[in-house]
């Protein structure tokens, strides 16, 4: 028996592009959030059936914001910058919002996603390379784990300064030579655990910005999307539709409503 969630998203501020699903030869799954231009080229009906494929969700999720880069962007561990404070404040309240609680309708064989999101942050003032590859992001997550601890229910979210860009294969974020995405999430094995993480490059270009929004608000938009998808489809085998799109199909980080119904086939 396959179960479906029929989700209709009404977006009042901005539209999220459907994320591009990549499955590597080793079975590892990566979900790229495309820029506005690339997202516009991906055909996708926002009124979709997202079906369950028997994989796990994160029942009681946590999030760690990892601010990597100079104090001019993130401040320090004892004196976070206004930008770091804004993002940390967003995570602190996110788990109590309708934008997060809508995903409590998603479940696995062990139960449903629960309300609430425990959060903390970690600031690393070392200098990231200009090109922050996926392997480099994973390495930074491992460094953070050394300070904040290893937890398979945590999404480790790495925020980069404007002097760096993220890359996945040949695709890059703002500031890179092949702009295609604004953020992504995935997982990797470390010390016997399945580590969930996201790459959150600085939204420094028009393809990853919305008019009138601050850097913090643009970051929060992508954090909303990546966190919800990492919770509902952490390993790429839980909730997605027949095109591979995951649960966070329409969100602004501010105003989002959804009507969901369960049906069995």
Backbone as CSV, one residue per row, in Angstrom:
resi,resn,N_x,N_y,N_z,CA_x,CA_y,CA_z,C_x,C_y,C_z
1,UNK,0.846,-1.190,0.000,0.000,0.000,0.000,0.884,1.243,0.000
2,UNK,0.600,2.152,-0.881,1.360,3.400,-0.957,0.477,4.542,-0.490
3,UNK,1.017,5.380,0.389,0.247,6.490,0.935,0.696,7.803,0.316
4,UNK,-0.267,8.723,0.193,-0.001,9.998,-0.464,-0.442,11.153,0.422
5,UNK,0.238,12.253,0.264,-0.223,13.518,0.824,-0.486,14.450,-0.339
6,UNK,-1.709,14.937,-0.452,-2.033,15.918,-1.482,-1.807,17.293,-0.887
7,UNK,-0.847,18.014,-1.417,-0.444,19.281,-0.822,-0.700,20.404,-1.796
8,UNK,-1.445,21.411,-1.366,-1.676,22.602,-2.179,-1.072,23.778,-1.450
9,UNK,-0.071,24.401,-2.014,0.609,25.509,-1.346,0.167,26.843,-1.917
10,UNK,-0.180,27.775,-1.042,-0.523,29.132,-1.452,0.572,30.053,-0.973
11,UNK,1.272,30.680,-1.890,2.418,31.507,-1.556,2.063,32.963,-1.759
12,UNK,2.238,33.773,-0.718,1.812,35.161,-0.774,2.949,36.138,-0.994
13,UNK,4.186,35.706,-0.799,5.305,36.634,-0.913,6.230,36.279,-2.056
14,UNK,6.627,35.034,-2.150,7.571,34.627,-3.187,7.401,33.150,-3.435
15,UNK,7.836,32.701,-4.596,7.713,31.293,-4.932,9.058,30.605,-4.874
16,UNK,9.072,29.415,-4.277,10.247,28.576,-4.288,10.283,27.787,-5.571
17,UNK,11.446,27.650,-6.138,11.591,26.768,-7.280,11.648,25.334,-6.788
18,UNK,11.147,24.376,-7.589,11.296,22.988,-7.201,12.759,22.596,-7.195
19,UNK,13.144,21.821,-6.195,14.540,21.447,-6.060,14.913,20.362,-7.058
20,UNK,16.139,20.425,-7.535,16.629,19.445,-8.492,17.242,18.274,-7.748
21,UNK,16.724,17.092,-8.008,17.155,15.890,-7.299,18.308,15.240,-8.049
22,UNK,19.377,14.917,-7.324,20.529,14.236,-7.902,20.786,12.973,-7.097
23,UNK,20.879,11.851,-7.767,21.236,10.603,-7.113,22.555,10.124,-7.690
24,UNK,23.571,10.024,-6.843,24.884,9.610,-7.303,24.918,8.105,-7.543
25,UNK,25.980,7.644,-8.181,26.101,6.229,-8.501,26.108,5.361,-7.256
26,UNK,26.607,5.898,-6.138,26.636,5.135,-4.892,25.307,5.191,-4.142
27,UNK,24.304,5.803,-4.740,22.985,5.879,-4.135,22.764,7.091,-3.264
28,UNK,23.797,7.885,-3.020,23.663,9.082,-2.187,22.792,10.113,-2.898
29,UNK,21.942,10.758,-2.134,20.983,11.696,-2.709,21.329,13.118,-2.287
30,UNK,21.249,14.039,-3.239,21.491,15.459,-2.999,20.334,16.223,-3.630
31,UNK,19.814,17.217,-2.913,18.708,18.010,-3.436,19.159,19.459,-3.568
32,UNK,19.300,19.927,-4.814,19.734,21.294,-5.080,18.529,22.228,-5.183
33,UNK,18.613,23.373,-4.534,17.603,24.414,-4.684,18.083,25.332,-5.805
34,UNK,17.452,25.316,-6.980,17.968,26.077,-8.118,17.716,27.574,-7.991
35,UNK,18.491,28.353,-8.726,18.253,29.790,-8.804,16.919,30.049,-9.494
36,UNK,16.475,31.283,-9.463,15.196,31.627,-10.086,15.163,31.233,-11.556
37,UNK,16.223,31.545,-12.292,16.249,31.249,-13.726,16.240,29.755,-13.992
38,UNK,17.042,29.001,-13.235,17.075,27.561,-13.447,15.782,26.904,-12.981
39,UNK,15.223,27.410,-11.886,13.972,26.854,-11.394,12.830,27.073,-12.355
40,UNK,12.848,28.211,-13.053,11.780,28.511,-14.008,11.766,27.527,-15.161
41,UNK,12.891,26.877,-15.412,12.964,25.933,-16.512,12.586,24.522,-16.135
42,UNK,12.272,24.314,-14.846,11.894,22.978,-14.397,10.385,22.910,-14.308
43,UNK,9.773,22.106,-15.155,8.329,22.004,-15.133,7.853,21.234,-13.918
44,UNK,6.934,21.835,-13.139,6.456,21.160,-11.944,5.136,21.759,-11.518
45,UNK,4.173,20.912,-11.261,2.876,21.333,-10.775,2.927,21.422,-9.259
46,UNK,2.637,22.603,-8.704,2.730,22.775,-7.259,1.620,22.051,-6.510
47,UNK,0.543,21.652,-7.211,-0.474,20.821,-6.595,-0.121,19.369,-6.910
48,UNK,0.633,18.754,-5.999,1.233,17.471,-6.308,0.886,16.443,-5.253
49,UNK,1.065,15.190,-5.615,0.983,14.104,-4.666,2.389,13.704,-4.266
50,UNK,2.707,13.909,-3.010,3.997,13.499,-2.474,3.772,12.163,-1.790
51,UNK,4.422,11.117,-2.245,4.143,9.788,-1.727,5.273,9.274,-0.851
52,UNK,4.934,8.327,-0.002,5.883,7.756,0.950,6.556,6.532,0.342
53,UNK,7.884,6.474,0.461,8.660,5.403,-0.152,9.378,4.528,0.876
54,UNK,8.848,4.517,2.114,9.285,3.594,3.173,10.591,3.963,3.869
55,UNK,11.171,5.106,3.543,12.373,5.540,4.236,12.048,6.313,5.506
56,UNK,13.072,6.674,6.296,12.840,7.362,7.565,12.627,8.861,7.410
57,UNK,11.893,9.430,8.357,11.862,10.871,8.586,12.584,11.122,9.909
58,UNK,12.818,12.379,10.237,13.359,12.718,11.556,12.179,13.078,12.448
59,UNK,11.948,12.284,13.476,10.767,12.493,14.315,10.883,13.743,15.185
60,UNK,11.965,13.876,15.907,12.182,15.040,16.769,13.471,15.706,16.321
61,UNK,13.354,16.637,15.413,14.527,17.194,14.738,15.197,18.294,15.557
62,UNK,16.472,18.474,15.260,17.270,19.562,15.806,17.980,20.240,14.633
63,UNK,18.410,21.463,14.844,19.167,22.177,13.816,20.332,22.903,14.470
64,UNK,21.497,22.801,13.846,22.673,23.546,14.279,23.079,24.470,13.139
65,UNK,23.046,25.768,13.384,23.524,26.744,12.403,25.027,26.907,12.591
66,UNK,25.784,26.614,11.546,27.242,26.722,11.575,27.623,27.948,10.761
67,UNK,28.097,28.979,11.421,28.487,30.216,10.747,29.994,30.174,10.517
68,UNK,30.389,30.031,9.262,31.791,29.816,8.923,32.334,31.033,8.185
69,UNK,33.341,31.655,8.752,33.957,32.784,8.079,34.328,33.895,9.045
70,UNK,34.681,35.055,8.506,35.263,36.126,9.318,34.260,36.769,10.268
71,UNK,34.812,37.402,11.287,33.980,38.101,12.264,33.216,39.254,11.633
72,UNK,33.732,39.802,10.534,33.019,40.889,9.862,31.653,40.436,9.352
73,UNK,31.506,39.145,9.071,30.214,38.607,8.637,29.425,38.022,9.798
74,UNK,30.082,37.193,10.625,29.372,36.410,11.629,29.616,36.851,13.066
75,UNK,30.550,37.776,13.286,30.908,38.094,14.651,31.744,36.978,15.246
76,UNK,31.713,36.836,16.549,32.477,35.794,17.239,31.547,34.979,18.124
77,UNK,32.081,33.920,18.717,31.257,33.059,19.566,30.703,33.810,20.773
78,UNK,31.428,34.825,21.233,30.958,35.611,22.376,30.187,36.859,21.962
79,UNK,30.322,37.253,20.701,29.632,38.450,20.206,29.188,38.231,18.766
80,UNK,28.126,37.446,18.553,27.648,37.192,17.191,27.230,38.487,16.501
81,UNK,27.415,38.526,15.191,27.019,39.700,14.416,25.498,39.799,14.348
82,UNK,24.960,40.949,13.949,23.508,41.059,13.762,22.959,40.016,12.789
83,UNK,23.716,39.698,11.734,23.254,38.688,10.778,23.176,37.317,11.436
84,UNK,24.225,36.930,12.170,24.209,35.640,12.857,23.092,35.594,13.896
85,UNK,22.894,36.683,14.607,21.825,36.725,15.606,20.455,36.576,14.956
86,UNK,20.272,37.209,13.805,18.979,37.121,13.122,18.690,35.691,12.679
87,UNK,19.695,35.023,12.113,19.492,33.648,11.652,19.288,32.714,12.835
88,UNK,20.090,32.880,13.893,19.920,32.058,15.089,18.536,32.282,15.701
89,UNK,18.077,33.529,15.700,16.749,33.829,16.213,15.650,33.193,15.380
90,UNK,15.854,33.161,14.070,14.900,32.493,13.186,14.770,31.018,13.559
91,UNK,15.900,30.323,13.703,15.849,28.907,14.054,15.206,28.698,15.421
92,UNK,15.453,29.602,16.363,14.928,29.448,17.719,13.405,29.432,17.748
93,UNK,12.770,30.146,16.810,11.305,30.184,16.803,10.676,29.342,15.698
94,UNK,11.487,28.857,14.765,10.966,28.190,13.574,10.112,26.973,13.913
95,UNK,10.532,26.178,14.887,9.808,24.952,15.216,8.420,25.164,15.772
96,UNK,8.092,26.390,16.174,6.768,26.694,16.715,5.864,27.377,15.695
97,UNK,6.312,27.494,14.458,5.550,28.214,13.442,4.718,27.274,12.576
98,UNK,3.660,27.792,11.943,2.912,26.974,10.991,3.788,26.476,9.845
99,UNK,4.807,27.267,9.470,5.679,26.869,8.366,6.441,25.584,8.679
100,UNK,6.738,25.359,9.953,7.376,24.093,10.330,6.333,23.037,10.685
101,UNK,5.303,23.436,11.418,4.341,22.457,11.914,3.556,21.775,10.808
102,UNK,3.512,22.377,9.608,2.817,21.726,8.505,3.450,20.382,8.162
103,UNK,4.743,20.204,8.466,5.382,18.933,8.103,5.126,17.838,9.127
104,UNK,4.375,18.132,10.202,4.039,17.070,11.151,3.065,16.063,10.547
105,UNK,2.537,16.346,9.375,1.693,15.375,8.677,2.520,14.255,8.033
106,UNK,3.826,14.437,7.952,4.693,13.421,7.346,5.153,12.430,8.406
107,UNK,5.338,11.198,7.998,5.588,10.126,8.957,6.420,9.031,8.310
108,UNK,6.885,8.101,9.148,7.480,6.865,8.658,6.885,5.712,9.455
109,UNK,7.466,4.543,9.349,6.898,3.378,10.019,6.992,3.480,11.535
110,UNK,7.803,4.419,12.034,7.952,4.584,13.478,7.176,5.741,14.064
111,UNK,6.463,6.509,13.244,5.695,7.633,13.751,5.845,8.869,12.887
112,UNK,5.281,9.975,13.365,5.245,11.219,12.600,6.332,12.194,13.035
113,UNK,6.611,13.161,12.170,7.447,14.296,12.551,6.739,15.041,13.680
114,UNK,7.487,15.401,14.719,6.912,16.064,15.885,7.084,17.580,15.809
115,UNK,6.228,18.283,16.507,6.349,19.728,16.605,7.611,20.097,17.372
116,UNK,8.139,21.263,17.071,9.292,21.771,17.800,10.602,21.428,17.121
117,UNK,11.563,22.329,17.266,12.881,22.165,16.657,13.917,22.710,17.633
118,UNK,14.665,21.822,18.272,15.733,22.263,19.170,16.869,22.851,18.338
119,UNK,17.458,23.943,18.783,18.470,24.613,17.970,19.634,25.117,18.813
120,UNK,20.760,25.268,18.153,21.907,25.974,18.698,22.716,26.476,17.507
121,UNK,23.827,27.171,17.787,24.675,27.624,16.686,26.132,27.525,17.096
122,UNK,27.005,27.561,16.108,28.447,27.474,16.327,29.129,28.380,15.314
123,UNK,30.029,29.225,15.790,30.742,30.155,14.916,32.190,29.712,14.772
124,UNK,32.624,29.568,13.534,34.001,29.202,13.204,34.600,30.345,12.395
125,UNK,35.517,31.088,13.008,36.094,32.254,12.336,37.298,31.933,11.465
126,UNK,37.558,30.651,11.216,38.588,30.319,10.231,38.097,30.730,8.845
127,UNK,39.015,30.846,7.908,38.675,31.342,6.574,38.349,30.195,5.630
128,UNK,37.122,30.111,5.138,36.801,29.069,4.162,37.432,29.393,2.819
129,UNK,37.670,28.387,1.984,38.182,28.676,0.638,37.143,29.439,-0.173
130,UNK,37.604,30.048,-1.255,36.645,30.739,-2.122,35.638,29.753,-2.695
131,UNK,36.108,28.613,-3.156,35.245,27.562,-3.686,35.065,26.499,-2.607
132,UNK,33.891,26.457,-2.017,33.608,25.502,-0.946,32.884,24.306,-1.558
133,UNK,33.621,23.239,-1.790,33.057,22.041,-2.399,32.191,21.286,-1.396
134,UNK,31.488,20.296,-1.895,30.659,19.479,-1.011,31.519,18.761,0.024
135,UNK,32.668,18.251,-0.391,33.562,17.584,0.562,34.037,18.555,1.635
136,UNK,34.263,19.811,1.257,34.689,20.820,2.224,33.572,21.132,3.214
137,UNK,32.348,21.215,2.730,31.202,21.419,3.621,31.112,20.275,4.628
138,UNK,31.263,19.051,4.152,31.213,17.910,5.060,32.322,17.990,6.104
139,UNK,33.506,18.420,5.688,34.606,18.573,6.629,34.303,19.604,7.700
140,UNK,33.642,20.699,7.321,33.270,21.719,8.303,32.209,21.188,9.265
141,UNK,31.297,20.387,8.760,30.306,19.759,9.635,30.997,18.878,10.667
142,UNK,31.986,18.109,10.234,32.725,17.250,11.165,33.423,18.096,12.230
143,UNK,34.006,19.230,11.831,34.636,20.113,12.819,33.607,20.629,13.828
144,UNK,32.446,20.997,13.337,31.399,21.470,14.241,30.949,20.368,15.194
145,UNK,30.847,19.159,14.685,30.448,18.031,15.525,31.408,17.871,16.700
146,UNK,32.687,18.164,16.476,33.656,18.092,17.559,33.337,19.033,18.703
147,UNK,32.588,20.095,18.425,32.217,21.066,19.462,30.784,20.909,19.956
148,UNK,29.857,20.624,19.045,28.440,20.591,19.436,27.901,19.180,19.588
149,UNK,28.664,18.177,19.156,28.237,16.799,19.324,27.623,16.191,18.077
150,UNK,27.675,14.878,18.031,27.137,14.099,16.911,25.740,13.619,17.256
151,UNK,24.796,13.881,16.378,23.406,13.498,16.601,22.760,13.245,15.251
152,UNK,22.280,12.034,15.036,21.679,11.671,13.752,20.341,12.356,13.521
153,UNK,19.760,12.978,14.551,18.499,13.702,14.396,18.704,15.191,14.140
154,UNK,19.946,15.596,13.983,20.280,17.005,13.780,20.568,17.287,12.315
155,UNK,20.114,18.449,11.844,20.504,18.955,10.529,21.559,20.034,10.773
156,UNK,22.773,19.779,10.311,23.880,20.721,10.464,23.892,21.637,9.237
157,UNK,23.676,22.935,9.439,23.469,23.861,8.327,24.623,24.858,8.272
158,UNK,25.424,24.777,7.206,26.655,25.559,7.092,26.398,26.830,6.294
159,UNK,26.525,27.977,6.958,26.325,29.283,6.333,27.680,29.876,5.958
160,UNK,27.797,30.320,4.705,29.064,30.821,4.178,29.057,32.344,4.072
161,UNK,30.230,32.967,4.111,30.329,34.422,3.949,30.258,34.808,2.474
162,UNK,30.105,36.091,2.167,30.005,36.516,0.762,31.301,36.362,-0.020
163,UNK,32.413,36.100,0.649,33.695,35.904,-0.031,33.868,34.484,-0.549
164,UNK,32.906,33.612,-0.288,32.977,32.220,-0.738,31.728,31.865,-1.535
165,UNK,31.855,30.831,-2.352,30.687,30.263,-3.010,30.722,28.755,-2.829
166,UNK,29.566,28.130,-2.908,29.471,26.681,-2.796,29.481,26.059,-4.184
167,UNK,29.978,24.843,-4.265,29.929,24.112,-5.532,29.520,22.673,-5.271
168,UNK,28.794,22.131,-6.234,28.477,20.708,-6.234,28.716,20.214,-7.647
169,UNK,29.761,19.418,-7.832,30.167,19.067,-9.182,30.564,20.330,-9.920
170,UNK,30.012,20.529,-11.104,30.319,21.730,-11.887,29.377,22.887,-11.581
171,UNK,28.308,22.632,-10.844,27.329,23.668,-10.516,27.810,24.487,-9.325
172,UNK,27.512,25.790,-9.334,27.923,26.658,-8.234,26.772,27.553,-7.788
173,UNK,26.996,28.184,-6.640,26.064,29.171,-6.104,26.504,30.566,-6.530
174,UNK,25.897,31.583,-5.948,26.264,32.971,-6.232,27.769,33.172,-6.047
175,UNK,28.386,33.882,-7.002,29.816,34.148,-6.939,30.666,33.149,-7.672
176,UNK,30.091,32.013,-8.057,30.836,30.981,-8.763,30.716,31.103,-10.268
177,UNK,31.510,30.323,-11.007,31.548,30.454,-12.465,30.380,29.799,-13.193
178,UNK,29.589,28.984,-12.498,28.503,28.275,-13.172,27.268,28.286,-12.275
179,UNK,26.688,29.469,-12.117,25.575,29.669,-11.188,24.386,28.792,-11.561
180,UNK,23.996,27.909,-10.632,22.840,27.053,-10.857,21.969,26.866,-9.621
181,UNK,22.529,27.039,-8.427,21.741,26.756,-7.231,21.991,27.795,-6.142
182,UNK,21.079,27.805,-5.161,21.176,28.735,-4.028,21.488,28.019,-2.718
183,UNK,21.177,26.743,-2.624,21.411,25.965,-1.408,21.177,24.499,-1.753
184,UNK,21.566,23.609,-0.863,21.227,22.190,-1.043,21.332,21.459,0.285
185,UNK,20.751,20.263,0.323,20.903,19.411,1.505,21.220,17.993,1.070
186,UNK,21.863,17.246,1.964,22.221,15.861,1.694,22.568,15.190,3.018
187,UNK,23.263,14.068,2.951,23.689,13.350,4.148,24.966,12.589,3.839
188,UNK,25.701,12.223,4.873,26.890,11.393,4.704,27.109,10.575,5.967
189,UNK,27.860,9.506,5.833,28.148,8.628,6.966,29.385,9.121,7.698
190,UNK,29.282,9.193,9.025,30.424,9.603,9.842,30.317,8.965,11.219
191,UNK,31.355,8.285,11.616,31.455,7.703,12.955,30.226,6.866,13.309
192,UNK,29.758,6.087,12.341,28.631,5.200,12.573,27.271,5.860,12.526
193,UNK,27.224,7.140,12.170,25.949,7.866,12.129,25.666,8.382,10.728
194,UNK,24.388,8.561,10.438,23.943,9.185,9.194,23.785,10.678,9.467
195,UNK,24.724,11.480,8.976,24.767,12.910,9.287,24.011,13.693,8.212
196,UNK,23.033,14.470,8.630,22.273,15.313,7.711,22.839,16.731,7.741
197,UNK,22.904,17.361,6.582,23.498,18.696,6.532,22.940,19.480,5.358
198,UNK,23.161,20.791,5.407,22.826,21.640,4.267,23.962,22.611,4.014
199,UNK,24.102,23.011,2.767,25.055,24.038,2.354,24.266,25.306,2.087
200,UNK,24.616,26.384,2.807,23.855,27.627,2.742,24.771,28.773,2.313
201,UNK,25.122,28.857,1.029,25.991,29.941,0.559,25.303,31.297,0.656
202,UNK,26.110,32.331,0.702,25.586,33.692,0.859,24.751,34.072,-0.370
203,UNK,23.522,34.551,-0.177,22.654,34.910,-1.311,23.016,36.291,-1.862
204,UNK,24.116,36.346,-2.587,24.684,37.631,-3.007,24.352,38.010,-4.444
205,UNK,23.475,37.248,-5.106,23.139,37.547,-6.501,21.628,37.532,-6.683
206,UNK,21.180,38.129,-7.782,19.756,38.254,-8.027,19.024,36.933,-8.132
207,UNK,19.714,35.885,-8.569,19.077,34.585,-8.706,18.695,33.952,-7.391
208,UNK,19.233,34.479,-6.288,18.966,33.917,-4.962,18.476,34.994,-3.992
209,UNK,17.902,36.053,-4.539,17.407,37.150,-3.710,15.978,37.501,-4.106
210,UNK,15.244,38.086,-3.150,13.921,38.620,-3.426,13.915,40.105,-3.105
211,UNK,13.254,40.855,-3.930,13.248,42.312,-3.825,12.774,42.770,-2.450
212,UNK,13.557,43.636,-1.834,13.184,44.196,-0.546,13.564,43.356,0.645
213,UNK,14.113,42.167,0.410,14.492,41.293,1.518,15.931,41.552,1.927
214,UNK,16.193,41.417,3.218,17.555,41.522,3.730,18.295,40.211,3.494
215,UNK,19.613,40.225,3.713,20.391,38.986,3.610,19.856,37.946,4.584
216,UNK,19.503,38.375,5.790,18.970,37.435,6.779,17.672,36.804,6.295
217,UNK,16.779,37.600,5.709,15.507,37.064,5.231,15.703,36.094,4.073
218,UNK,16.630,36.393,3.178,16.908,35.453,2.095,17.496,34.159,2.643
219,UNK,18.422,34.258,3.596,18.958,33.058,4.239,17.838,32.249,4.896
220,UNK,16.930,32.932,5.587,15.841,32.241,6.276,14.930,31.510,5.290
221,UNK,14.721,32.116,4.144,13.923,31.475,3.095,14.517,30.117,2.724
222,UNK,15.815,30.098,2.463,16.459,28.840,2.078,16.570,27.881,3.257
223,UNK,16.768,28.422,4.462,16.830,27.567,5.645,15.493,26.875,5.891
224,UNK,14.392,27.591,5.666,13.070,26.984,5.779,12.952,25.792,4.842
225,UNK,13.304,26.010,3.607,13.187,24.980,2.577,14.076,23.776,2.887
226,UNK,15.363,24.018,3.136,16.302,22.912,3.323,16.024,22.146,4.609
227,UNK,15.644,22.850,5.674,15.371,22.163,6.933,14.161,21.255,6.802
228,UNK,13.095,21.753,6.211,11.888,20.937,6.083,12.130,19.718,5.198
229,UNK,12.862,19.893,4.121,13.127,18.744,3.257,14.076,17.755,3.918
230,UNK,15.052,18.249,4.676,15.971,17.345,5.368,15.251,16.536,6.438
231,UNK,14.206,17.097,7.031,13.446,16.386,8.059,12.507,15.358,7.438
232,UNK,11.859,15.696,6.329,10.856,14.806,5.740,11.430,13.807,4.741
233,UNK,12.644,14.052,4.257,13.275,13.127,3.304,14.791,13.141,3.507
234,UNK,15.267,12.774,4.696,16.691,12.946,5.018,17.632,12.113,4.166
235,UNK,17.185,10.931,3.758,18.060,10.032,3.010,17.637,9.851,1.559
236,UNK,16.635,10.603,1.129,16.196,10.513,-0.261,15.296,9.340,-0.560
237,UNK,14.767,8.681,0.486,13.928,7.504,0.252,12.643,7.529,1.078
238,UNK,12.211,8.734,1.477,10.994,8.842,2.289,9.875,9.512,1.499
239,UNK,9.812,10.861,1.525,8.694,11.576,0.909,9.154,12.392,-0.292
240,UNK,8.628,12.048,-1.457,8.842,12.825,-2.675,7.821,12.384,-3.713
241,UNK,7.673,13.183,-4.774,6.690,12.844,-5.791,7.351,12.069,-6.930
242,UNK,6.596,11.789,-7.962,7.110,10.941,-9.031,8.205,11.609,-9.843
243,UNK,8.340,12.940,-9.710,9.426,13.653,-10.379,10.650,13.825,-9.475
244,UNK,10.550,13.350,-8.244,11.666,13.456,-7.313,11.632,14.678,-6.431
245,UNK,10.568,15.510,-6.536,10.492,16.717,-5.726,10.027,16.377,-4.316
246,UNK,10.604,17.073,-3.344,10.341,16.762,-1.949,9.222,17.631,-1.380
247,UNK,9.073,17.614,-0.045,7.885,18.176,0.595,7.828,19.689,0.578
248,UNK,8.967,20.368,0.654,8.951,21.832,0.761,8.822,22.457,-0.614
249,UNK,7.686,22.195,-1.265,7.535,22.612,-2.653,7.160,24.069,-2.804
250,UNK,6.658,24.711,-1.739,6.258,26.105,-1.868,6.336,26.775,-0.514
251,UNK,7.276,27.705,-0.363,7.463,28.360,0.927,8.177,29.671,0.748
252,UNK,7.880,30.612,1.605,8.588,31.885,1.577,9.400,32.104,2.826
253,UNK,9.267,31.210,3.807,9.879,31.444,5.097,9.052,32.414,5.919
254,UNK,7.972,32.911,5.346,7.128,33.876,6.034,5.659,33.405,6.018
255,UNK,5.059,33.351,4.841,3.639,33.060,4.750,3.423,31.868,3.830
256,UNK,2.851,30.829,4.358,2.627,29.626,3.568,1.474,28.869,4.180
257,UNK,0.544,28.436,3.373,-0.534,27.621,3.896,-0.610,26.350,3.085
258,UNK,-1.085,25.301,3.688,-1.195,24.032,2.979,-2.443,23.309,3.433
259,UNK,-3.088,22.646,2.489,-4.187,21.759,2.819,-3.741,20.362,2.458
260,UNK,-3.841,19.446,3.388,-3.335,18.098,3.141,-4.418,17.078,3.467
261,UNK,-4.477,16.034,2.678,-5.386,14.933,2.954,-4.668,13.633,2.683
262,UNK,-5.029,12.603,3.425,-4.412,11.302,3.241,-5.334,10.417,2.403
263,UNK,-4.708,9.644,1.549,-5.460,8.677,0.756,-4.613,7.432,0.612
264,UNK,-5.226,6.340,0.461,-4.500,5.087,0.282,-4.804,4.537,-1.096
265,UNK,-3.777,3.895,-1.653,-3.949,3.310,-2.979,-3.566,1.842,-2.893
